[in-house]
């Protein structure tokens, strides 16, 4: 798994995103998709150049679907988050909507992991599995 994480981390650094195909079984992907379908339909596209006009952002995935935890806790996802964030942090943590109010961040939308330490640049990684 170390070699796979090295490759994925390199892609994430170079491209600012990484898609991990077949990381989860199709039935899990379909279940998460079904749980989030109404939310995606109700969420407007972002406005402006920063997020892009073809992006939809919303939070609370772990509360919206019982299937989200399997994606967030997947070994590759956690390993990749650690590779990207721990060089500058003492630890990483998922931020719940309640805790996010106490941690300054430019956005409180989908955030897989964010730094919660005081040294190094503010960093976050958006990692998707399909």
HUBELFEN-V314108 format. One record per backbone hydrogen bond with DSSP energy under -1.0 kcal/mol. NH is the residue of the N-H (numbers start at 1). CO is the residue of the C=O. If there is no record, write none. Layout:
NH_CO ; NH_CO
This chain:
5_1 ; 6_2 ; 7_3 ; 8_4 ; 9_5 ; 10_6 ; 11_7 ; 12_8 ; 13_9 ; 14_10 ; 15_11 ; 16_12 ; 20_128 ; 23_20 ; 29_25 ; 30_26 ; 31_27 ; 32_28 ; 33_29 ; 34_30 ; 35_31 ; 36_32 ; 37_33 ; 40_36 ; 41_37 ; 42_38 ; 43_39 ; 46_55 ; 52_48 ; 55_52 ; 64_60 ; 65_61 ; 68_65 ; 72_68 ; 73_69 ; 78_74 ; 79_75 ; 80_76 ; 81_77 ; 82_78 ; 83_79 ; 84_80 ; 85_81 ; 86_82 ; 88_85 ; 100_96 ; 102_99 ; 114_93 ; 115_123 ; 125_113 ; 128_18 ; 130_20
